[in-house]
Amino acid sequence: MADNSLKLQGEFYKRKADEIYSSVAELHAYNVAKMQKTRQQTANLAELVAIADGENLLIKNASGKEFEPSNFAYSKLVQAVGGSMPWFDKLDASMIAKNLNYGFKACVKQPLNNDKLEPWQLDESGRIVDTNCKLISLENGSNELINVTGARYNLVFDAQLSELGLKLEEKFGLLPAPANKGHHGLYASDRDCFLFLSTLDKPVLTFANSPIYRGVMLWNGFDSTLGVSLFLLSGVCSNYSIHQFTEKYSIEARHSAKLWEKVKFNDIAENLAKAFDADTQIEQKFLTAATTVELAQDDEGLVEVMLSLRDPLLGKKASERIIELAKESEGIYGNPRTPWSIGNVVTEIGRDRPFASARRAYMQTAQRIFDLAA
């Protein structure tokens, strides 16, 4: 479940301005328009042709239709031919096309994966072919190729997720997660969608001037899954600080024809209602300890406590820096010598790491610090 929270962290900090929306209704309108432009067709990799058009790359299917691949679709094509993105990134368009074409032709020599094969389908040219991939594109004036998947992949539209978000927003009076560094919790692109809604006007608890809210995260497209998670987060939405109480309810399903048999609105609403109405005695007990217990009487003693954990992220210099940041954040997290303050600072440092593995490592370190409150 921690990985779902890592999704939240990552999405808040990597999105471009044109992928951020101020309301669920606005995001849903974008997703509906995208759905109406989306086209799907099965194909055979061996019949695709890569063409260098100056510095740009085009992909032509068996019927002669040309597509401009997005960066994500391009990476999927490289993956399909067994290529390496770092190596392909060193090539110009003509060499990329040449290597892709070599890889496409080699696909005909490889046995097709029966799990992804829909044999004897008609492609758009009317020919009967064995298919081993599906091309997903947007008819937006340039026929943008946005994804390349297995032939049996069932696309779940982002508009279906944002429609769910609209229903939950209305039922529970949810609001978009608060702005943080100019970002809000509503994102959508040509390949995925992410909504973070919260009970922003109804804090569950407030400790050290840091309100704690219940939040609902909904996502579609990450690893071809759709999911919903409910958890607690700090008011500034810069981290999800109460790690041992992060996720209260979670459901995740792979994209498939039967996905909506597993992900039902009534079931989600019932589980969220239970979680929203649950008492917070356990959280209050933890937070009381975490915000009042002093780990040491001075900075030198605090460094010793952190070093005693023998954590690779808590060396002497790193610990001293964390303590300084905790002092600077005293107005948010309270006493800088408490597990609450030190743990939150560690989480914030990890939040800004570019890779999930690094963020996970910092989260685990923060958890060890929070455990000192027990």
C-alpha positions as CSV (number, residue, x, y, z in Angstrom):
1,M,0.0,0.0,0.0
2,A,2.9,2.4,0.6
3,D,3.5,2.4,-3.2
4,N,0.1,4.1,-3.7
5,S,1.2,6.9,-1.4
6,L,4.4,7.2,-3.4
7,K,2.2,7.7,-6.4
8,L,0.7,10.7,-4.6
9,Q,4.1,12.2,-3.8
10,G,5.5,11.7,-7.3
11,E,2.4,13.2,-9.1
12,F,2.4,16.4,-7.1
13,Y,5.9,17.3,-8.2
14,K,6.4,16.2,-11.8
15,R,3.3,17.5,-13.6
16,K,3.5,20.2,-16.2
17,A,1.3,23.3,-15.9
18,D,-1.0,22.2,-18.8
19,E,-1.7,18.9,-17.0
20,I,-3.0,20.5,-13.8
21,Y,-6.7,21.3,-13.4
22,S,-8.5,23.4,-10.9
23,S,-11.8,21.4,-10.6
24,V,-13.0,17.9,-11.2
25,A,-15.6,19.2,-13.7
26,E,-12.9,20.9,-15.7
27,L,-10.7,17.8,-15.7
28,H,-13.7,15.6,-16.6
29,A,-14.5,17.8,-19.6
30,Y,-10.9,17.3,-20.8
31,N,-11.1,13.5,-20.4
32,V,-14.4,13.3,-22.2
33,A,-13.0,15.3,-25.2
34,K,-9.9,13.0,-25.1
35,M,-12.1,9.9,-25.1
36,Q,-14.1,11.1,-28.1
37,K,-10.8,11.5,-30.1
38,T,-9.3,8.2,-29.0
39,R,-9.0,5.4,-31.6
40,Q,-7.8,1.8,-31.1
41,Q,-6.7,-0.7,-33.7
42,T,-5.0,-4.1,-33.6
43,A,-1.8,-4.5,-35.7
44,N,1.2,-6.7,-36.2
45,L,4.5,-5.2,-35.1
46,A,6.2,-6.8,-38.1
47,E,4.1,-4.7,-40.4
48,L,4.8,-1.4,-38.8
49,V,7.3,1.0,-40.5
50,A,9.3,3.7,-38.8
51,I,10.0,6.8,-40.9
52,A,12.4,9.7,-40.2
53,D,10.7,13.0,-41.1
54,G,13.6,15.4,-40.5
55,E,14.2,15.3,-36.7
56,N,10.8,13.8,-36.1
57,L,9.7,10.1,-36.1
58,L,6.6,8.7,-37.8
59,I,5.1,5.3,-37.5
60,K,3.1,3.9,-40.5
61,N,0.8,0.9,-40.2
62,A,0.0,-1.8,-42.8
63,S,-2.8,0.3,-44.4
64,G,-0.5,3.3,-44.8
65,K,-1.8,5.5,-42.0
66,E,0.9,7.6,-40.3
67,F,1.1,8.4,-36.6
68,E,3.3,10.8,-34.6
69,P,4.3,8.8,-31.5
70,S,4.3,10.5,-28.1
71,N,7.3,10.1,-25.9
72,F,5.5,7.4,-24.0
73,A,4.4,5.5,-27.1
74,Y,7.9,5.8,-28.5
75,S,9.3,4.2,-25.3
76,K,6.8,1.4,-25.7
77,L,7.9,0.7,-29.3
78,V,11.5,0.6,-28.2
79,Q,10.6,-1.8,-25.5
80,A,8.6,-3.9,-28.0
81,V,11.7,-4.5,-30.1
82,G,13.9,-5.2,-27.1
83,G,15.7,-1.9,-27.3
84,S,17.2,0.3,-24.6
85,M,16.0,3.9,-24.2
86,P,19.3,5.2,-23.0
87,W,20.9,3.7,-26.2
88,F,18.1,4.9,-28.5
89,D,18.3,8.4,-27.0
90,K,21.8,8.8,-28.4
91,L,20.6,8.3,-32.0
92,D,19.2,10.7,-34.6
93,A,15.8,10.2,-36.1
94,S,17.1,8.3,-39.2
95,M,19.1,5.8,-37.0
96,I,16.1,5.4,-34.7
97,A,13.9,4.6,-37.6
98,K,16.4,2.1,-39.0
99,N,16.8,0.3,-35.7
100,L,13.1,0.2,-35.0
101,N,12.4,-1.2,-38.5
102,Y,15.0,-3.9,-37.9
103,G,13.3,-4.8,-34.7
104,F,9.9,-4.7,-36.2
105,K,10.9,-7.2,-38.9
106,A,12.5,-9.4,-36.3
107,C,9.2,-9.7,-34.5
108,V,7.8,-11.9,-37.3
109,K,10.4,-14.5,-36.5
110,Q,9.4,-14.6,-32.8
111,P,6.6,-16.8,-31.5
112,L,3.5,-14.7,-30.7
113,N,2.5,-14.6,-27.0
114,N,-0.7,-16.5,-26.8
115,D,-1.9,-14.4,-23.9
116,K,-1.8,-11.3,-26.0
117,L,-2.8,-12.7,-29.4
118,E,-6.1,-12.3,-31.0
119,P,-5.7,-14.3,-34.2
120,W,-7.4,-13.7,-37.5
121,Q,-8.7,-10.2,-36.9
122,L,-9.5,-7.7,-39.6
123,D,-7.2,-4.6,-39.5
124,E,-8.5,-1.4,-40.9
125,S,-7.4,-2.3,-44.5
126,G,-9.7,-5.2,-44.5
127,R,-7.0,-7.9,-44.5
128,I,-7.0,-10.8,-42.2
129,V,-3.9,-10.8,-40.1
130,D,-2.4,-12.2,-37.0
131,T,-2.2,-9.4,-34.5
132,N,0.2,-9.0,-31.6
133,C,-0.2,-5.4,-30.6
134,K,-2.8,-2.6,-30.3
135,L,-2.2,1.0,-31.3
136,I,-4.0,3.6,-29.3
137,S,-4.1,7.1,-30.9
138,L,-5.7,10.5,-30.7
139,E,-7.3,12.0,-33.8
140,N,-6.2,15.5,-32.9
141,G,-5.0,16.8,-36.3
142,S,-1.8,14.8,-36.2
143,N,-2.9,11.3,-35.4
144,E,-0.8,11.1,-32.3
145,L,0.1,7.6,-31.2
146,I,-0.2,7.6,-27.4
147,N,0.3,4.0,-26.5
148,V,1.3,0.6,-27.8
149,T,-0.1,-2.4,-25.9
150,G,-0.8,-6.1,-26.2
151,A,-3.6,-7.0,-28.6
152,R,-5.9,-8.1,-25.9
153,Y,-5.5,-4.9,-23.8
154,N,-8.8,-3.3,-22.8
155,L,-8.5,0.4,-22.5
156,V,-10.2,2.0,-19.5
157,F,-10.9,5.7,-20.3
158,D,-9.8,8.4,-18.0
159,A,-13.3,9.9,-18.4
160,Q,-14.6,6.9,-16.5
161,L,-12.4,7.7,-13.6
162,S,-13.2,11.4,-13.5
163,E,-16.9,10.5,-13.6
164,L,-16.3,8.4,-10.5
165,G,-14.5,11.4,-9.0
166,L,-17.5,13.6,-9.7
167,K,-19.8,11.2,-7.9
168,L,-17.6,11.0,-4.9
169,E,-17.1,14.7,-4.8
170,E,-20.9,15.3,-4.7
171,K,-21.6,12.5,-2.2
172,F,-19.0,13.4,0.4
173,G,-18.5,17.1,-0.3
174,L,-14.8,16.6,-1.2
175,L,-12.5,19.4,-2.4
176,P,-9.3,19.2,-4.6
177,A,-6.2,18.8,-2.5
178,P,-4.7,22.1,-1.5
179,A,-2.3,23.9,-3.6
180,N,1.4,23.2,-3.0
181,K,4.1,24.9,-4.9
182,G,1.4,26.0,-7.4
183,H,0.1,22.5,-7.8
184,H,-3.3,21.1,-7.1
185,G,-4.4,17.4,-6.8
186,L,-6.0,17.1,-10.2
187,Y,-3.9,15.9,-13.2
188,A,-4.6,14.5,-16.6
189,S,-2.5,13.8,-19.6
190,D,-2.7,11.8,-22.9
191,R,-1.8,8.7,-21.0
192,D,-3.1,8.8,-17.5
193,C,-5.3,10.6,-14.9
194,F,-4.9,11.4,-11.2
195,L,-7.3,12.9,-8.7
196,F,-6.6,13.8,-5.1
197,L,-9.7,15.0,-3.2
198,S,-9.9,15.7,0.5
199,T,-12.1,16.8,3.4
200,L,-10.2,20.0,3.3
201,D,-12.9,21.9,5.3
202,K,-13.1,19.2,7.9
203,P,-9.8,18.4,9.5
204,V,-9.7,15.2,11.5
205,L,-7.0,16.4,14.0
206,T,-4.7,19.3,14.4
207,F,-1.3,18.9,16.0
208,A,1.5,21.4,16.1
209,N,-0.4,23.7,13.8
210,S,-0.5,21.0,11.2
211,P,-4.1,19.9,10.3
212,I,-4.6,16.3,9.4
213,Y,-7.2,15.5,6.7
214,R,-8.8,12.5,5.2
215,G,-8.0,12.2,1.5
216,V,-9.1,10.1,-1.5
217,M,-6.7,9.3,-4.3
218,L,-8.0,8.0,-7.6
219,W,-5.8,7.1,-10.5
220,N,-5.9,5.5,-13.9
221,G,-3.2,4.4,-16.3
222,F,-0.3,3.8,-13.8
223,D,0.9,0.3,-14.8
224,S,-2.4,-0.2,-16.6
225,T,-4.4,-0.1,-13.4
226,L,-7.3,1.9,-12.0
227,G,-7.4,2.4,-8.2
228,V,-8.9,4.2,-5.3
229,S,-7.2,4.8,-1.9
230,L,-8.3,6.6,1.2
231,F,-5.6,7.9,3.7
232,L,-4.6,10.7,6.0
233,L,-2.3,13.5,5.0
234,S,-0.9,16.7,6.4
235,G,-2.8,19.9,5.6
236,V,-0.1,21.3,3.3
237,C,-0.2,18.1,1.3
238,S,3.6,18.1,1.1
239,N,3.7,14.6,2.6
240,Y,1.5,11.9,4.0
241,S,3.2,12.0,7.4
242,I,1.4,9.4,9.5
243,H,2.9,6.4,7.9
244,Q,1.5,3.7,10.0
245,F,-2.0,5.1,9.4
246,T,-1.6,6.1,5.9
247,E,-4.1,4.0,4.0
248,K,-7.5,3.2,5.4
249,Y,-9.0,1.6,2.4
250,S,-7.7,0.7,-1.0
251,I,-8.8,-1.0,-4.2
252,E,-6.8,-1.6,-7.4
253,A,-7.7,-3.4,-10.5
254,R,-5.9,-4.2,-13.8
255,H,-7.4,-2.8,-17.0
256,S,-9.7,-5.5,-18.3
257,A,-13.1,-6.0,-19.9
258,K,-14.5,-7.0,-16.4
259,L,-12.9,-4.1,-14.5
260,W,-16.2,-2.4,-13.6
261,E,-17.4,-5.7,-12.1
262,K,-14.6,-5.3,-9.6
263,V,-14.7,-1.5,-9.1
264,K,-18.3,-0.6,-8.2
265,F,-19.3,2.9,-7.1
266,N,-21.7,1.7,-4.3
267,D,-19.0,-0.6,-2.8
268,I,-16.4,2.3,-2.9
269,A,-18.9,4.8,-1.4
270,E,-19.8,2.3,1.4
271,N,-16.2,1.7,2.3
272,L,-15.3,5.4,2.1
273,A,-18.3,6.3,4.3
274,K,-17.1,3.8,7.0
275,A,-13.6,5.2,6.8
276,F,-14.8,8.8,7.0
277,D,-16.9,8.0,10.0
278,A,-14.3,6.0,11.9
279,D,-12.9,7.4,15.2
280,T,-9.3,8.5,15.4
281,Q,-8.4,7.3,18.9
282,I,-5.4,5.3,17.6
283,E,-4.1,8.3,15.6
284,Q,-4.6,10.7,18.4
285,K,-2.6,8.4,20.8
286,F,0.3,8.2,18.3
287,L,0.2,11.9,17.5
288,T,0.1,12.9,21.1
289,A,3.3,10.9,21.7
290,A,5.0,11.9,18.5
291,T,4.5,15.6,19.1
292,T,5.4,15.7,22.8
293,V,8.2,13.2,23.4
294,E,11.6,14.8,23.1
295,L,14.2,12.5,21.7
296,A,17.1,14.5,23.4
297,Q,17.7,17.6,25.4
298,D,20.0,19.2,22.9
299,D,21.2,19.0,19.3
300,E,24.2,16.9,20.1
301,G,22.1,14.3,21.9
302,L,19.6,14.3,19.0
303,V,22.3,13.5,16.5
304,E,23.4,10.6,18.7
305,V,19.9,9.3,18.8
306,M,19.6,9.5,15.0
307,L,23.0,7.8,14.6
308,S,22.0,5.0,16.9
309,L,19.4,3.9,14.4
310,R,22.2,2.9,12.1
311,D,20.3,4.1,9.1
312,P,22.3,4.8,5.9
313,L,20.3,8.0,5.3
314,L,21.1,9.3,8.8
315,G,24.8,10.0,8.8
316,K,26.3,12.8,11.0
317,K,26.1,15.6,8.5
318,A,22.7,14.5,7.2
319,S,21.3,14.3,10.8
320,E,22.7,17.8,11.5
321,R,21.0,19.2,8.4
322,I,17.7,17.5,9.3
323,I,17.8,19.1,12.7
324,E,18.4,22.5,11.2
325,L,15.4,22.0,8.8
326,A,13.3,20.9,11.8
327,K,14.0,24.1,13.6
328,E,13.1,26.1,10.5
329,S,9.8,24.2,10.3
330,E,8.9,24.7,14.0
331,G,5.9,26.7,13.1
332,I,4.5,23.8,11.1
333,Y,5.6,20.7,13.1
334,G,6.2,22.1,16.5
335,N,9.0,21.1,18.8
336,P,12.0,20.3,16.5
337,R,13.3,17.6,18.8
338,T,10.2,15.4,18.6
339,P,9.7,12.3,16.3
340,W,6.9,14.2,14.6
341,S,9.1,17.1,13.5
342,I,12.2,15.0,12.6
343,G,10.1,12.4,10.8
344,N,8.2,14.9,8.8
345,V,11.4,16.7,7.7
346,V,12.9,13.4,6.5
347,T,9.7,12.7,4.6
348,E,9.8,16.1,2.9
349,I,13.4,15.5,1.8
350,G,12.4,12.1,0.3
351,R,9.4,13.7,-1.3
352,D,11.5,15.7,-3.7
353,R,13.6,12.7,-4.8
354,P,13.1,11.9,-8.5
355,F,12.8,8.1,-8.2
356,A,10.3,6.1,-6.3
357,S,13.0,3.8,-4.8
358,A,14.7,6.8,-3.2
359,R,11.4,8.2,-1.9
360,R,10.6,4.8,-0.5
361,A,13.9,4.6,1.3
362,Y,13.3,8.0,3.0
363,M,9.8,6.9,3.9
364,Q,11.2,3.9,5.7
365,T,13.7,6.1,7.5
366,A,10.9,8.4,8.6
367,Q,8.9,5.4,9.8
368,R,11.8,4.4,12.1
369,I,11.9,7.9,13.5
370,F,8.1,7.9,14.1
371,D,8.5,4.5,15.8
372,L,10.6,6.2,18.5
373,A,7.3,7.8,19.7
374,A,6.1,4.4,20.9
